[in-house]
Amino acid sequence: MGVFNWFKGGDEAEAGQLNKAKWNILETESQLEELIANSEERLQIIFKNSTSCGISGMVKRSFEANYSLEFSQAELYLLHVQYNRDLSSAIAQQFGVRHESPQLLIIKNGDVIGHASHGGINGISVSDYL
């Protein structure tokens, strides 16, 4: 895949191969409370994304391309930090993890059990946290 394909979707999208990453948009504190409650049943994953940052977009696409879990194993939440700064700060305070963007938080039983930011996100194997 060429560099410019990162911006238009890439060869996989053109070939009709869709990834399994199905995002829930995280916008409210009530959703955060529900996410925490649901973490007792399965992993909850928050991806903090900056729509104005090219690195954030590239890391998100790489994460999506490599994501392979089923809904029964984990739920994905996408937080657009520009539009939800207060919620992003509440997440940082709730879990004791300094805000960064892009950032990935893996939550189980109400606690963050794994997190990474920037290029470190590509080094996380979410299935290792099951």
C-alpha positions as CSV (number, residue, x, y, z in Angstrom):
1,M,0.0,0.0,0.0
2,G,1.4,3.4,-0.9
3,V,1.7,6.4,1.4
4,F,-1.2,8.2,-0.3
5,N,-3.5,5.2,0.1
6,W,-3.5,5.9,3.9
7,F,-5.6,8.9,3.0
8,K,-8.0,7.3,0.6
9,G,-8.7,4.0,2.2
10,G,-6.0,1.7,0.8
11,D,-6.0,-1.4,-1.3
12,E,-8.0,-3.4,1.3
13,A,-11.0,-1.1,1.0
14,E,-10.8,-1.2,-2.8
15,A,-10.8,-5.0,-2.7
16,G,-13.9,-5.0,-0.6
17,Q,-12.2,-6.4,2.5
18,L,-13.7,-4.7,5.5
19,N,-12.1,-4.8,8.9
20,K,-13.9,-5.9,12.1
21,A,-13.5,-2.5,13.8
22,K,-17.0,-1.2,14.4
23,W,-16.9,2.0,16.4
24,N,-19.3,3.4,18.9
25,I,-18.9,7.2,19.1
26,L,-18.2,8.2,22.7
27,E,-19.8,11.6,23.5
28,T,-21.4,11.5,26.9
29,E,-20.5,10.7,30.5
30,S,-23.5,8.4,30.6
31,Q,-22.0,6.4,27.8
32,L,-18.7,6.3,29.8
33,E,-20.6,4.9,32.8
34,E,-22.3,2.3,30.7
35,L,-18.9,1.4,29.1
36,I,-17.4,0.9,32.6
37,A,-20.4,-1.3,33.6
38,N,-20.0,-3.3,30.4
39,S,-16.3,-3.9,31.1
40,E,-17.4,-6.6,33.7
41,E,-18.7,-8.6,30.7
42,R,-16.1,-8.0,28.0
43,L,-13.2,-5.7,27.1
44,Q,-14.1,-2.0,26.4
45,I,-11.6,-0.2,24.2
46,I,-11.4,3.6,23.9
47,F,-9.5,5.2,21.1
48,K,-8.9,8.9,21.6
49,N,-8.6,10.4,18.1
50,S,-7.7,13.9,16.9
51,T,-9.3,14.5,13.5
52,S,-6.8,17.3,12.8
53,C,-3.7,15.2,13.4
54,G,-2.4,13.1,10.5
55,I,-0.5,10.8,12.9
56,S,-3.7,10.1,14.8
57,G,-5.5,9.2,11.5
58,M,-2.7,6.9,10.4
59,V,-2.5,5.1,13.8
60,K,-6.3,4.6,13.8
61,R,-6.3,3.1,10.3
62,S,-3.4,0.8,11.2
63,F,-5.3,-0.3,14.4
64,E,-8.4,-1.0,12.4
65,A,-6.5,-3.0,9.8
66,N,-5.1,-5.3,12.4
67,Y,-8.2,-5.5,14.7
68,S,-9.6,-9.0,14.7
69,L,-11.8,-9.4,17.8
70,E,-15.6,-10.1,17.7
71,F,-18.2,-8.0,19.4
72,S,-18.7,-10.7,22.1
73,Q,-15.0,-10.2,23.1
74,A,-14.7,-6.4,23.0
75,E,-16.6,-3.1,22.3
76,L,-14.8,-0.2,20.5
77,Y,-15.4,3.4,21.4
78,L,-14.1,6.3,19.4
79,L,-13.7,9.7,21.2
80,H,-13.1,12.8,19.0
81,V,-11.0,14.9,21.4
82,Q,-11.6,18.2,19.7
83,Y,-15.4,17.9,20.3
84,N,-15.3,16.2,23.7
85,R,-12.4,17.7,25.7
86,D,-14.3,17.6,29.0
87,L,-15.1,13.9,28.5
88,S,-11.5,13.2,27.6
89,S,-10.4,14.9,30.8
90,A,-13.0,12.9,32.8
91,I,-11.6,9.7,31.3
92,A,-8.1,10.7,32.3
93,Q,-9.2,11.4,35.8
94,Q,-11.4,8.3,36.1
95,F,-8.7,5.9,35.1
96,G,-5.6,7.8,36.2
97,V,-4.0,7.8,32.8
98,R,-2.7,11.1,31.4
99,H,-4.5,12.3,28.3
100,E,-2.7,11.9,25.0
101,S,-3.9,11.7,21.4
102,P,-4.0,9.3,19.7
103,Q,-4.4,7.1,22.7
104,L,-5.8,3.6,23.2
105,L,-7.3,2.5,26.6
106,I,-8.2,-1.2,27.3
107,I,-10.7,-1.5,30.1
108,K,-11.7,-4.6,32.0
109,N,-13.7,-4.9,35.3
110,G,-13.8,-1.1,35.6
111,D,-10.0,-0.6,35.4
112,V,-7.5,0.3,32.6
113,I,-5.5,-2.9,32.1
114,G,-3.5,-1.6,29.1
115,H,-2.9,1.7,27.3
116,A,-0.6,3.2,24.7
117,S,-0.3,6.4,22.7
118,H,1.0,7.4,19.3
119,G,3.2,4.7,17.7
120,G,2.9,2.5,20.8
121,I,-0.7,1.7,19.8
122,N,0.5,-0.4,16.9
123,G,2.5,-2.5,19.4
124,I,-0.5,-3.5,21.4
125,S,-2.2,-6.9,20.8
126,V,-5.6,-6.4,22.2
127,S,-6.2,-10.2,22.2
128,D,-3.5,-10.5,24.8
129,Y,-5.9,-8.8,27.3
130,L,-8.7,-11.3,26.9
